[in-house]
Amino acid sequence: MIPSAPVGLPELTDGPHMAYALQWLFFGGLVLYGRFLLRRGR
C-alpha cells in the first residue's frame, strides 16, 4: 500500500550515545571488580 502523503526524513542527532557507552564501560568495570573480590575472598 502506497502512502498518500510524502514521509519526511527522521531527525538525525548525536543523541546520548556517549553517555550510554560510558555507562556500559562502568558496568563492565564493576563486573571485573566483583570478580576480583570474589577470587580474593577464596
GIQUI-V708221 format. One record per backbone hydrogen bond with DSSP energy under -0.5 kcal/mol. CO is the residue of the C=O (numbers start at 1). NH is the residue of the N-H. If there is no record, write none. Layout:
# GIQUI-V708221
CO_NH / CO_NH
This chain:
# GIQUI-V708221
11_13 / 14_17 / 16_20 / 17_21 / 18_22 / 19_23 / 20_24 / 21_25 / 22_26 / 23_27 / 24_28 / 25_29 / 26_30 / 27_31 / 28_32 / 29_33 / 30_34 / 31_35 / 32_36 / 33_37 / 34_38 / 35_39 / 36_40 / 37_41 / 38_42 / 39_42
